[in-house]
Amino acid sequence: MERRPQKPLSSQRAAAAGALTAMARRLRQPLPGAQPRLRFEMPPDYEAPAGTAEGDSEARFGDPGPRMSAKHPLYVGFMGTVGVGVALLLYWIGSNTTQLLLWIVAALFIALGLDPVVRWLESKRFPRAAGIVVAVSTLTLAVAGFFATLIPTIVQQVTQIVEQAPRWIQDFIDSDFFRSLDSQFGVRDRMTQELEKFVNNPAAIGGIFGGVVGFGSTVANGLFGALIVLVLSLYFLAALPAMKKWGYRLAPRSRRARVAALSEEITASVGNYVIGQAVVALLNATFAFIVMSIVGVPFAVLLAFIVALLAFIPLVGGMIAGVIVTLIALSAGWQTAVVYAICYFAYLQFEAYFISPRVMQKAVAVPGAVAVISVIAGGSVLGVLGALIAIPTAAAVLLLVKEIFIVRQDSH
């Protein structure tokens, strides 16, 4: 049998490589009717242009592309959704932290009121820390001493009211006015039926107990809130200069000086207003107590305390206090009530024309109509605290309108 001559090994390898290459070419050809598959290819190595620094990102990576237009539907929809979400988040936080926000506002109000005293002590070469300790300690001791003196008298007079209440009720029942009402409408029988129904109703007795417990929790919450307000006032008073500086830096540099000047004037006027209103309320209550003691109005100490609280509310507080005390003075006789009303309302006129202008001369003046509207609006929103801060807030708004809006309008 004849043997074929074998090819050299290198020729065999070359033939095998050629066959593999031909097979690969056939595999790369697409099937009939099929589309070629797109392949991902890595970009070639980037070479920076000549003379380009290594850290020059714009030259290295090219100019940035155009920004998305603010009118693009995607941009408008996204930013609108984000804005609604932020607004809902702020509303949820505010609705769940209302009590804390009220404490913060009260503490800031007290801190602004004590700041003029601290600055006056600083002008006398007191360190600010020492001035803060002196101001806060004086305020705390004054309030504690006032209540320590007042509470026993109030308890005694409230006890007298409770003890005398049955006699007052009996005198009213025995009066001719009540007898005429009873003969016409059967008031006595109706009251007896309602009283028996109330006594035999367990839910009513439970409501009384719940009311007592609620009153105790309210007192405890009030004491805790007073402590929180005192601590926050101390911190705000210590950090007030730093807070102002950081707040001013939020404004543009070109307007920072004007913002600082307006803010300093507003905070100074608020502080002067708080101190002035405290002095006016103290003088008002002192005069009312003296008149009540002279003419013989019952429960003079308790009523003087109520007058002092109401006198903190500007404009309407003194009028409300005068009406309340006059009505209570009717229990001692109409002559007593008339004498007290004449003296007290005459003092309110003297206070409005002579005392308040001198005490409030460094505070921002607010028109009477604006003051009344702001007090009513503040009291409707935040209660007594809102009525107290209504006048300073209105003064700040008027100052901003005068110094910004009106100046801008006059320049055109």
Buried (B, 14 or more C-beta within 10 A) or exposed (E): EEEEEEEEEEEEEEEEEEEEEEEEEEEEEEEEEEEEEEEEEEEEEEEEEEEEEEEEEEEEEEEEEEEEEEEEEEEEEEEEEEEEEEEEEEEEEEEEEEEBEBBBBBBBBBBBBBBBBBBEBBEEEBEBEEBBBBBBEEBEEEEEEEEEEBEEBBEEBEEEEEEEEEEEEEEEEEEEEBEEEBEEEEBBEEEEEEEEEEEEEEEEEEEEEEEEEEEEEEEEEEEEBEEBBBEBBBEBBBEBEEEBEEEBEEBEEEEEEEBBEBBEBBBBBBBBBBBBBBBBBBBBBEBBBEBBEEBBBBBBBBBBBBBBBBBBBBBBBBBBBBEBBBEBBEEBEEEBBBBBBEBBBEBBEEBBEEBBEEBBEEBBEBEEEBBBEBBBBBBEEBEBBBBBBBBBBBBBBBBEEEBEEEEEEEEE
